[in-house]
Each structure stands twice: as C-alpha cells, then as structure tokens.
Amino acid sequence: MSNYLTDLQYPARFHREHAPLWLASVLTALGLRAPEGRLSCGEIGCGPGFGLLALAAANPDMSFHGWDLNPEHIARARDVAARASLTNIRFDVADIEQLSPHPVDVLLCHGLYSWVGASTRAAIAAFAGHSLKPGGVFLLHYMTLPGGAAFQAFHALFAALPRSSERIANGLNRLKALQESGAGFFALHPHATGTLESLTREDPAYVAHDYLTPEFHPLAVADVIAAMEAEGLEHVGSATPLENIDALSLPAQTQNLIAQEADLPLRETMKDIARNQALRLDLYMKKPRRLSAGDHLEALRRQTFSALPGAPSSGSLTFSTRIGAVEGPREIFSPLLSRLATGPATGAELEQFVPQPGLLNQAMQMLLWSGIAHPTRKIGDTAPARRFNRLMMSFSLQGTQVPALVAPSLGSALPPAGPQEALNRLCLL
Ligand SMILES: C[S@@+](CC[C@H](N)C(=O)[O-])C[C@H]1O[C@@H](n2cnc3c(N)ncnc32)[C@H](O)[C@@H]1O
C-alpha cells in the first residue's frame, strides 16, 4: 500500500532528457543502437502529465502512455490531451505495485524511485524489466550517495515539524535561519546551501513532493545496478551527456584511479564519490546492441543538430560543471557554432570543422548538455504541436505557469524564454 503524498498536486514540469531524440543522441554517442521508428514510450509516476503531453505533441508518429497513482493528476493530464486533441497519448490511474507489464521502447521514471519504499522500488524494477522491448531504454532518476545523503537532514527537519498548511514555508525558513547562523551541517555540505536557495524559489508543491512524502532514500548506485540487473536490465550510462565524459566530469586526479577499476558498480560508486553526486539520471537497456566501429561512425554522421535560441555564433565556451569551470577550446567550438548559426547540420557536415570523430562526438554532446544545440528530426504533422502550444499560451494568459512550448523539429519542448524570433521559429508560433 503506497504512502506517497496525494493531497497536493505536483506542478507541471518538462525534462529535456525524456525526449526520445535526446536519448537517441546520447545512446548513439555511447556507441549503442538507440530504439528508432514509431516508438512507444511510457512514464511511471507521470504526475499531471505535462512532460509526456509535450512529447506526444512534438512526436505525433510515436505513442505515449502515462501512469500515476493520483487520480487528480490523471484527470488534469486527460483534460489537456482532450483539449489539444492529442490522439497518440493515454493516461491511466495506477499504482505501480498493481500494474501489469506494458510493452514499450522507452520507459521514464523521474522523481519517484527515491521517494517510495522498497516494495514500490521492486515493483518499478520488475515493471521496467517486463515491459521494455529488447533494445529498449529505461531512464531512471533517483537520489544517490554521497551527495544526496545530505538532504536526509532536510527531510528530517520537515518530518519533525507539526502538520500545517505552512509546513513548507516553516521548514524552509528554519533551514535558512540555520544556514545564516553558521550551522555546522551547511559548513560540511556546501552544496546544500545552493539547493536550499533553489528550493526557496520553487513552487511549494514541488518542495512538498520532495520533502513531505514519508519515504526518502538516497541510494547507492551499486544497489540500483544490482536491482535492475536482476530484472534483465543493463546499466549503459547517463542521460546527462556530461556525465558520460569522464575527462570533463571527474576531478583530474581521480580519473586514472577510476578508469583502472574494471567492475562497473564499483567504478560508478567511485564516480559518485569523486563528484559528490546527489542525483542520477541513469540509462538502463534490455539487451543493448553495441554498434561496430563503422556503424558507430555512420550513426554519428547521420545525426542532425540545430542551434537553440540564444546560442552563441562563435568564440570559446566555458562549461560550468560540478568540478568547476571547464574551458571549451575556441579552435574546436568556434567553427561548430558558426556553422550551426547558419542552420541545421549533419554530423558528416560538421566533420569538416572537427575531423576527429571522437572529439566531434564529445563536443556535440557538450553542446547538447549546455543547451546550445539539439538533435533535430524531419518535421511530420505539425498540427498537434500548434494546437498544444496555442492551448499553453491561453493557459499562460490566464496566469498559469507553462514550463515549455513544443518544438516539433527537436522532438521536444523549450522553456518559453530567450530570443523570441528563434523561439517562434522552432515552436511554430
Ligand atoms: C515527484 S512526481 C514526478 C512527476 C513526473 N514524473 C515529473 O518528473 O515531472 C512523482 C509522481 O509519482 C506518483 N506516484 C507515487 N507513488 C506511485 C505509485 N506507487 N504508482 C504510481 N505513481 C506513483 C505521484 O502521484 C506523483 O505524481
């Protein structure tokens, strides 16, 4: 029986890493055959469904299915699907512990695994193992050790507060007061200060789902890998491109030490310690197919990338990473940026600026991660995207916050911010 919070609705969110095209780009970069074609995608614990609805509007050739415990979330999601006349998506009220497998190519689970008890975690792993088609990918988001463990202290403080409608504000105010008074916890965990600041800017309902739900479990990556392996799922990497590039995401002196470790769960555990990782966005696959060197090169050459609104058109880049600022050399990035500023380009075209395939692959993954470029697909039927965006703009005029507008050429959605002209073009406004 689930004890997950149901009396406060989760706000609408969009996660760029959920887009099948994003996942395909990351898997291709890793040398894996990404699921392709008319994909079926599912999300366990989809909340009010915004992310899945936006993906359905952006990818009318694919089908989407969301499940959530909370009937009010599902009612909201169904209402938007009906009002935007999206015919490639369905939502069902379901507790994952009671849900039968459903064949999918892409499965998403974000904001759930660390916030439920062991039996629900086991049900999520079993559902993923039984539902994924061979070659399919499962994106699993969870809090990890050691960085995530610090937030158990936040959870404990919220749990100790008396139940009231002011519990979130009361908790955040106390944590802020402790931080400002020099509490030892914040001295030992500097990253907790940044998280606290971002929580104070968040919708209280978001904070409630993070900290008022009774279960709160930062997990060891090795345990998660073992749980997935027991269901026939193999850990293949991260949906966060930067984290697949050790040279740019691990402190320099730890890189050799970690590279020498042959055992995957131990290596991933060491990476978490090296990065003081708090959250993971892991990718698991059922029967992953590794590309031969020739097929990998071909797949990289076939990809098309576009610049995103606000992308620089030349110069060097500085990437702000967990291990500090990483310089993106001008001689690599400037020609790529200049070419992308003129329109979409294939991997094959970009090879003339950076002829070393490995280097180009990493550079494009860094542009993806930093929000400068995005993989692009041929646009099919744009009517669902236009209907969805029109509906979102009417919500926005009524004062509802809209996290993203659909950009069908990206198979994804973009925050409604940044240079208007580029946004209008990509979102067909
Ligand atoms: C934090 S929200 C995340 C929503 C969405 N995945 C996102 O990332 O924007 C977690 C969702 O999981 C749902 N949930 C919790 N326990 C569940 C269960 N046992 N089965 C299905 N859904 C569940 C909650 O109702 C809630 O909507």
PDBQT file of the ligand as one rigid body, heavy atoms in Angstrom, charges set to zero:
ROOT
HETATM    1  C1  LIG A 501       7.525  13.951  -7.961  1.00  0.00    +0.000 C 
HETATM    2  S1  LIG A 501       6.261  13.436  -9.000  1.00  0.00    +0.000 S 
HETATM    3  C2  LIG A 501       7.077  13.310 -10.555  1.00  0.00    +0.000 C 
HETATM    4  C3  LIG A 501       6.208  13.598 -11.745  1.00  0.00    +0.000 C 
HETATM    5  C4  LIG A 501       6.913  13.491 -13.091  1.00  0.00    +0.000 C 
HETATM    6  N1  LIG A 501       7.484  12.173 -13.277  1.00  0.00    +0.000 N 
HETATM    7  C5  LIG A 501       7.987  14.543 -13.236  1.00  0.00    +0.000 C 
HETATM    8  O1  LIG A 501       9.167  14.210 -13.057  1.00  0.00    +0.000 OA
HETATM    9  O2  LIG A 501       7.666  15.701 -13.535  1.00  0.00    +0.000 OA
HETATM   10  C6  LIG A 501       6.045  11.728  -8.557  1.00  0.00    +0.000 C 
HETATM   11  C7  LIG A 501       4.732  11.139  -9.053  1.00  0.00    +0.000 C 
HETATM   12  O3  LIG A 501       4.691   9.731  -8.785  1.00  0.00    +0.000 OA
HETATM   13  C8  LIG A 501       3.366   9.369  -8.417  1.00  0.00    +0.000 C 
HETATM   14  N2  LIG A 501       3.421   8.106  -7.635  1.00  0.00    +0.000 N 
HETATM   15  C9  LIG A 501       3.833   7.935  -6.363  1.00  0.00    +0.000 A 
HETATM   16  N3  LIG A 501       3.751   6.642  -5.996  1.00  0.00    +0.000 NA
HETATM   17  C10 LIG A 501       3.284   5.956  -7.069  1.00  0.00    +0.000 A 
HETATM   18  C11 LIG A 501       2.949   4.613  -7.307  1.00  0.00    +0.000 A 
HETATM   19  N4  LIG A 501       3.101   3.681  -6.365  1.00  0.00    +0.000 N 
HETATM   20  N5  LIG A 501       2.478   4.258  -8.528  1.00  0.00    +0.000 NA
HETATM   21  C12 LIG A 501       2.305   5.211  -9.493  1.00  0.00    +0.000 A 
HETATM   22  N6  LIG A 501       2.580   6.516  -9.315  1.00  0.00    +0.000 NA
HETATM   23  C13 LIG A 501       3.054   6.892  -8.119  1.00  0.00    +0.000 A 
HETATM   24  C14 LIG A 501       2.869  10.546  -7.624  1.00  0.00    +0.000 C 
HETATM   25  O4  LIG A 501       1.471  10.634  -7.566  1.00  0.00    +0.000 OA
HETATM   26  C15 LIG A 501       3.497  11.731  -8.363  1.00  0.00    +0.000 C 
HETATM   27  O5  LIG A 501       2.638  12.238  -9.339  1.00  0.00    +0.000 OA
ENDROOT
TORSDOF 0
